[in-house]
Amino acid sequence: MKHTCEYYMERYLMLDKGMRIPSDVRRHMLHCKKCSSEIRALNKAEKVSSAPIHIPENLKSNTIAEVLKKVAPGYEPKMRHVPLISWIIFGLIMLTTMVLFATIMKEDALTMFAFSLSSALLISGYCLTLIAANIDLFVKRMKVKIRNSVKTTAC
């Protein structure tokens, strides 16, 4: 039974990388110049696409933003940074109002519990928002130490 070139190419393309090529497909590739040239072109395209990208820009510039402007001229960074002093001022205002309300309120246990719970939720939300908005500040300050804790010994 004689198969077409498309059949053999489809069988070749269905193989995983490193799998052995079936003998009938290999035999067809030896005899068919068109299929063998397509396979060579596919192999070359795979090598080119897996090669590292070379950026024609000197990466010793002062900032990453300068490199990005030269490599990708249409890139505009999103500036959503709120100054840290604003966060500090808001946090102090929030704490003073909580203390003020706590001193003004009655000594009713249920009211104090509700106020304490709402204050805790407000402070937790404030801290989460502060960290989420300024995650780069917190990540840059972290130092990670990697230890070689796994030692192999010969038996």
C-alpha positions, 0 to 999 in steps of 0.5 A, a space after each residue: 500500500 502506497 501512502 502519500 507524503 502527507 501521511 509520512 509527515 504526519 506520522 513524523 510530526 506525531 513522534 515525541 522528541 527523542 523517539 525512534 523514527 519508524 523504519 517505513 517513515 525513515 525509508 520514505 525520508 531517504 527516498 523523498 527529497 521534498 520530505 527530507 528537506 522539510 524535516 531539515 527545515 523543521 529541525 533548523 527552525 527548532 534550533 533557531 527558536 530554542 536559542 537564547 535571544 540576543 538583545 543588541 543593547 548594552 545591559 550596563 545602563 544605569 536603570 532597567 527602564 533605559 534598557 527597556 526604552 531602547 529595546 521596546 520603544 513603545 513600552 510605558 511603565 505603569 506608575 501606581 506608586 503611592 509614597 510611603 509617607 502617605 501610608 504612614 500619615 493615614 495609618 497614624 490618623 486611623 490609629 488616633 481615631 480608633 483610640 479617640 472612639 475607644 475612649 469616648 464609647 460606653 463601657 458596654 461589653 458588646 459595643 466594645 467587642 464590636 468596636 475591637 473586631 471592626 478595628 482589627 479588621 480595619 488594621 488587617 486590611 490596611 496592612 494587607 493593602 500596604 504590602 500589596 501596593 508596595 510589594 517591591 519594597 518588601 521583596 527588595 529588602 528580603 535576603 534569601 540564604 540557600 544552604 546545601 542541606 542535602 548531602 549525598 553519601 556513598 553506601 
